[in-house]
Amino acid sequence: MKMSGGVEWALHCCVVLTSVDEPAPAARLAQLHDVSPSYLAKQLQALSRADLIRSVQGKAGGYVLTRPPSEITVLDVVEAIDGPGPAFACTEIRQRGPMATPPEACTAPCAISRAMANAEAQWRAALRAVTIADLADDVRGDYGPGALAGIGAWFKES
């Protein structure tokens, strides 16, 4: 399964939002990530529709997380951007062609469908097990404790 590029941008934004005390303006998020503001706005709107972030209006407006980062999973973000639907859709190929299995004999999913469903369940469980807080901790571990603090300071400069 290939996730859309918006998932990566959305995850980065959520991690960044853990580093700010004030709402982060969309334009500054776009500038930080060197991405088109209109493209990023679509990802932020999807996160907002999923109630993972919310927009704060006013001069000091921008985006904030709606709940603690430990309560937002990577799967929440993936589903907000790409939707909750399954990655694999069985089209019952076994019922086609000259050796087609009759529909009445197809009462259970085929081996391929079962394998794909199992893999997707494991993939979703793995993404559900990682939170935005976990990612922020990993960023601090990878780049040092000042990495996210520096981003937070950069936002205050605006």
Backbone as numpy.savetxt, mean C-alpha at the origin, in Angstrom:
# Nx Ny Nz CAx CAy CAz Cx Cy Cz
2.31 -11.75 -9.42 1.46 -10.57 -9.42 2.35 -9.34 -9.42
1.98 -8.39 -10.21 2.70 -7.14 -10.24 1.82 -6.07 -9.62
2.33 -5.44 -8.58 1.60 -4.33 -7.96 1.87 -3.07 -8.76
0.94 -2.14 -8.70 1.15 -0.87 -9.38 2.25 -0.08 -8.68
2.85 0.83 -9.42 3.88 1.69 -8.85 3.36 2.57 -7.73
2.05 2.82 -7.76 1.45 3.65 -6.73 1.60 3.07 -5.33
1.70 1.75 -5.23 1.87 1.12 -3.92 3.18 1.57 -3.29
4.24 1.59 -4.07 5.54 2.01 -3.54 5.49 3.46 -3.05
4.91 4.36 -3.88 4.82 5.76 -3.48 3.98 5.90 -2.21
2.87 5.19 -2.15 1.98 5.28 -1.00 2.66 4.78 0.27
3.40 3.69 0.17 4.12 3.19 1.35 5.17 4.18 1.81
5.91 4.76 0.86 6.92 5.76 1.23 6.25 6.94 1.95
5.13 7.40 1.41 4.44 8.53 2.05 3.97 8.18 3.45
3.43 7.00 3.64 2.98 6.59 4.97 4.15 6.56 5.96
5.30 6.04 5.52 6.47 6.02 6.41 6.89 7.45 6.73
6.91 8.31 5.73 7.29 9.72 5.96 6.34 10.36 6.96
5.05 10.06 6.86 4.09 10.66 7.78 4.33 10.26 9.24
5.11 9.21 9.47 5.46 8.86 10.86 6.49 9.82 11.42
7.14 10.59 10.55 8.26 11.45 10.99 7.87 12.90 11.21
6.62 13.24 10.94 6.22 14.64 11.04 5.23 14.85 12.19
5.36 16.03 12.81 4.44 16.38 13.90 3.23 17.16 13.38
3.41 17.80 12.24 2.37 18.61 11.62 1.93 17.93 10.33
0.77 18.29 9.80 0.35 17.72 8.52 1.39 17.98 7.42
1.60 17.00 6.59 2.57 17.11 5.49 1.84 17.50 4.21
2.17 18.67 3.65 1.51 19.09 2.41 1.83 18.14 1.25
0.85 17.89 0.41 1.02 16.99 -0.73 2.16 17.46 -1.63
2.25 18.77 -1.84 3.30 19.30 -2.71 4.69 18.99 -2.15
4.84 19.06 -0.84 6.13 18.76 -0.21 6.43 17.26 -0.27
5.39 16.43 -0.12 5.59 14.98 -0.26 6.06 14.66 -1.67
5.46 15.31 -2.66 5.85 15.10 -4.05 7.28 15.58 -4.28
7.61 16.74 -3.72 8.96 17.28 -3.86 9.99 16.35 -3.21
9.69 15.87 -2.03 10.59 14.97 -1.32 10.90 13.72 -2.14
9.88 13.20 -2.80 10.04 11.96 -3.56 10.33 12.18 -5.04
10.42 13.45 -5.45 10.70 13.79 -6.85 9.73 13.09 -7.79
8.45 13.27 -7.49 7.38 12.68 -8.30 6.38 13.77 -8.64
5.67 13.58 -9.71 4.66 14.54 -10.14 3.61 14.72 -9.04
3.31 15.97 -8.68 2.28 16.20 -7.66 0.92 15.60 -8.06
0.57 15.65 -9.34 -0.73 15.11 -9.75 -0.76 13.59 -9.62
0.37 12.93 -9.92 0.43 11.47 -9.78 0.33 11.10 -8.29
1.10 11.79 -7.46 1.08 11.47 -6.03 -0.28 11.77 -5.43
-0.95 12.82 -5.93 -2.27 13.16 -5.41 -3.24 12.00 -5.56
-3.14 11.25 -6.66 -4.01 10.10 -6.86 -3.77 9.04 -5.78
-2.51 8.83 -5.43 -2.20 7.83 -4.40 -2.69 8.31 -3.03
-2.51 9.60 -2.76 -2.96 10.16 -1.49 -4.48 10.10 -1.39
-5.17 10.34 -2.50 -6.63 10.25 -2.50 -7.09 8.82 -2.21
-6.39 7.85 -2.79 -6.75 6.44 -2.53 -6.52 6.08 -1.07
-5.41 6.56 -0.50 -5.14 6.31 0.92 -6.20 6.98 1.80
-6.63 8.17 1.39 -7.65 8.89 2.13 -9.01 8.17 2.05
-9.37 7.71 0.85 -10.63 6.96 0.69 -10.64 5.70 1.55
-9.46 5.11 1.74 -9.35 3.89 2.56 -9.23 4.23 4.04
-9.29 5.51 4.38 -9.20 5.99 5.76 -7.87 5.63 6.43
-6.80 5.65 5.64 -5.46 5.42 6.20 -4.77 6.75 6.50
-5.12 7.77 5.71 -4.65 9.12 5.96 -5.85 10.04 5.85
-5.69 11.26 6.36 -6.76 12.25 6.18 -6.13 13.59 5.86
-6.89 14.38 5.16 -6.46 15.71 4.78 -6.85 16.70 5.86
-5.91 17.57 6.21 -6.15 18.64 7.16 -6.15 19.94 6.36
-7.22 20.69 6.43 -7.36 21.93 5.66 -6.69 23.10 6.38
-6.44 24.14 5.63 -5.91 25.36 6.21 -4.50 25.65 5.77
-3.98 26.78 6.27 -2.64 27.23 5.89 -1.58 26.19 6.24
-1.72 25.56 7.36 -0.76 24.53 7.79 -1.30 23.14 7.47
-2.09 23.06 6.41 -2.74 21.80 6.06 -1.82 20.81 5.39
-2.36 19.64 5.20 -1.61 18.55 4.58 -2.23 17.23 4.98
-1.41 16.21 5.01 -1.89 14.86 5.32 -1.29 14.32 6.61
-2.09 13.56 7.32 -1.66 12.86 8.54 -2.21 11.44 8.49
-1.57 10.55 9.20 -2.12 9.19 9.35 -3.37 9.26 10.20
-4.32 8.38 9.95 -5.57 8.39 10.71 -5.48 7.59 12.00
-4.46 6.77 12.11 -4.28 5.97 13.32 -2.79 5.69 13.50
-2.42 5.14 14.63 -0.98 4.88 14.85 -0.40 3.99 13.75
0.86 4.24 13.36 1.47 3.45 12.30 1.54 1.95 12.61
1.47 1.61 13.88 1.47 0.19 14.25 0.13 -0.48 13.94
-0.87 0.32 13.57 -2.19 -0.21 13.26 -2.51 -0.16 11.76
-1.54 0.23 10.95 -1.72 0.27 9.50 -0.76 -0.75 8.90
-1.28 -1.72 8.19 -0.43 -2.76 7.62 -0.06 -2.44 6.17
0.97 -3.08 5.71 1.35 -2.96 4.31 0.19 -3.43 3.42
-0.50 -4.47 3.84 -1.65 -4.95 3.07 -2.73 -3.88 2.98
-2.96 -3.13 4.06 -3.94 -2.04 4.01 -3.60 -1.07 2.88
-2.32 -0.74 2.76 -1.88 0.21 1.73 -2.02 -0.41 0.34
-1.59 -1.65 0.19 -1.70 -2.33 -1.10 -3.16 -2.36 -1.55
-4.06 -2.73 -0.66 -5.47 -2.80 -1.02 -6.07 -1.42 -1.28
-5.58 -0.40 -0.59 -6.07 0.96 -0.84 -5.71 1.41 -2.25
-4.53 1.05 -2.71 -4.05 1.50 -4.02 -4.52 0.57 -5.15
-4.34 -0.72 -4.97 -4.62 -1.67 -6.05 -5.97 -2.39 -5.91
-6.66 -2.16 -4.80 -7.94 -2.81 -4.59 -7.78 -4.15 -3.87
-8.87 -4.62 -3.28 -8.82 -5.84 -2.48 -9.00 -7.13 -3.26
-9.26 -7.01 -4.54 -9.56 -8.19 -5.36 -8.40 -9.17 -5.43
-8.70 -10.40 -5.83 -7.66 -11.42 -5.92 -6.67 -11.12 -7.06
-5.45 -11.55 -6.86 -4.41 -11.37 -7.88 -4.63 -12.33 -9.04
-5.16 -13.50 -8.76 -5.37 -14.54 -9.76 -6.86 -14.77 -9.92
-7.32 -14.77 -11.15 -8.73 -15.06 -11.42 -8.81 -16.29 -12.31
-9.32 -17.36 -11.77 -9.49 -18.61 -12.52 -10.60 -18.42 -13.55
-10.29 -18.77 -14.78 -11.29 -18.65 -15.85 -11.81 -20.02 -16.30
-11.54 -21.04 -15.51 -12.01 -22.40 -15.79 -11.58 -22.89 -17.17
-10.31 -22.76 -17.45 -9.73 -23.22 -18.71 -9.99 -24.72 -18.90
-10.07 -25.45 -17.81 -10.29 -26.90 -17.91 -11.61 -27.24 -18.58
-12.51 -26.28 -18.67 -13.81 -26.51 -19.30 -13.81 -26.15 -20.78
-12.64 -25.90 -21.36 -12.55 -25.49 -22.76 -11.82 -26.53 -23.61
-12.00 -26.42 -24.87 -11.25 -27.24 -25.82 -11.83 -28.63 -26.03
-11.15 -29.42 -26.87 -11.67 -30.74 -27.23 -11.70 -31.73 -26.07
-10.91 -31.52 -25.04 -10.89 -32.42 -23.88 -11.53 -31.76 -22.66
-12.45 -30.84 -22.89 -13.07 -30.06 -21.82 -13.72 -30.95 -20.76
-13.54 -30.53 -19.52 -14.21 -31.18 -18.41 -15.61 -30.56 -18.31
-16.63 -31.37 -18.20 -17.99 -30.82 -18.11 -18.15 -29.95 -16.86
-18.89 -28.87 -16.96 -19.06 -27.98 -15.81 -19.55 -28.70 -14.55
-20.42 -29.69 -14.71 -20.94 -30.39 -13.52 -19.86 -31.20 -12.81
-18.75 -31.46 -13.51 -17.63 -32.19 -12.87 -16.65 -31.22 -12.19
-16.88 -29.95 -12.36 -15.97 -28.93 -11.80 -16.59 -28.32 -10.55
-16.80 -29.13 -9.55 -17.42 -28.64 -8.32 -16.42 -28.07 -7.33
-15.16 -28.37 -7.52 -14.10 -27.85 -6.64 -13.06 -27.14 -7.50
-12.35 -26.20 -6.93 -11.29 -25.53 -7.70 -10.25 -26.54 -8.16
-9.67 -26.26 -9.33 -8.63 -27.15 -9.86 -7.32 -26.95 -9.10
-6.36 -27.83 -9.38 -5.07 -27.78 -8.69 -4.38 -26.44 -8.88
-4.46 -25.88 -10.09 -3.81 -24.59 -10.35 -4.48 -23.49 -9.55
-5.78 -23.47 -9.55 -6.51 -22.46 -8.79 -6.21 -22.58 -7.29
-6.16 -23.81 -6.79 -5.84 -24.01 -5.36 -4.43 -23.52 -5.04
-3.48 -23.84 -5.91 -2.09 -23.40 -5.68 -1.99 -21.88 -5.66
-2.67 -21.24 -6.60 -2.62 -19.78 -6.68 -3.32 -19.15 -5.48
-4.44 -19.71 -5.06 -5.15 -19.18 -3.89 -4.30 -19.34 -2.64
-3.61 -20.46 -2.51 -2.75 -20.68 -1.36 -1.59 -19.68 -1.35
-0.98 -19.47 -2.51 0.12 -18.51 -2.59 -0.36 -17.10 -2.25
-1.51 -16.73 -2.76 -2.04 -15.40 -2.46 -2.36 -15.25 -0.98
-2.91 -16.28 -0.37 -3.21 -16.22 1.06 -1.93 -16.01 1.87
-0.86 -16.69 1.48 0.42 -16.52 2.18 0.99 -15.12 1.95
0.88 -14.64 0.72 1.37 -13.31 0.37 0.61 -12.25 1.18
-0.71 -12.37 1.24 -1.51 -11.41 2.00 -1.19 -11.49 3.49
-1.00 -12.69 4.00 -0.65 -12.84 5.42 0.70 -12.18 5.72
1.65 -12.33 4.81 2.97 -11.71 5.01 2.85 -10.18 5.00
2.06 -9.62 4.10 1.88 -8.17 4.05 1.07 -7.66 5.23
0.15 -8.47 5.71 -0.65 -8.11 6.88 0.21 -8.10 8.15
1.30 -8.85 8.16 2.16 -8.96 9.34 3.14 -7.80 9.49
3.25 -6.97 8.46 4.19 -5.84 8.51 3.39 -4.55 8.57
3.74 -3.71 9.54 3.04 -2.43 9.70 3.91 -1.28 9.22
3.28 -0.12 9.10 4.03 1.09 8.76 5.06 1.38 9.85
4.72 1.10 11.10 5.69 1.28 12.19 6.90 0.37 11.99
6.66 -0.87 11.55 7.77 -1.79 11.28 8.67 -1.23 10.17
8.06 -0.71 9.11 8.85 -0.14 8.02 9.66 1.05 8.50
9.04 1.92 9.31 9.76 3.09 9.84 10.93 2.63 10.71
10.73 1.59 11.52 11.83 1.04 12.33 12.94 0.50 11.43
12.57 -0.15 10.35 13.56 -0.68 9.41 14.34 0.45 8.75
13.66 1.54 8.41 14.36 2.71 7.83 15.38 3.24 8.83
14.98 3.35 10.09 15.93 3.82 11.12 17.10 2.85 11.25
16.82 1.56 11.17 17.88 0.56 11.25 18.81 0.61 10.05
18.25 0.84 8.88 19.06 0.90 7.65 19.88 2.17 7.55
19.30 3.31 7.94 19.93 4.60 7.69 20.29 5.38 8.95
20.03 4.81 10.10 20.35 5.48 11.35 19.15 6.20 11.93
19.22 6.47 13.23 18.07 7.06 13.92 17.72 8.47 13.43
18.65 9.14 12.79 18.37 10.50 12.33 17.71 10.59 10.98
17.56 9.47 10.29 17.03 9.51 8.92 15.63 10.10 8.86
14.71 9.52 9.57 13.34 10.03 9.56 13.23 11.36 10.29
14.06 11.55 11.31 14.05 12.84 12.01 14.49 13.94 11.05
15.45 13.65 10.19 15.89 14.63 9.20 14.79 14.96 8.22
14.02 13.97 7.83 12.88 14.22 6.92 11.85 15.09 7.64
11.58 14.77 8.90 10.64 15.58 9.67 11.10 17.03 9.77
12.39 17.23 9.97 12.95 18.59 10.04 12.82 19.29 8.70
13.03 18.55 7.60 12.92 19.12 6.27 11.50 19.65 6.03
10.52 18.93 6.52 9.14 19.38 6.35 8.88 20.66 7.14
9.51 20.83 8.27 9.31 22.05 9.08 9.89 23.27 8.40
10.82 23.08 7.49 11.45 24.20 6.78 10.52 24.86 5.79
9.43 24.19 5.44 8.56 24.74 4.38 7.82 25.97 4.82
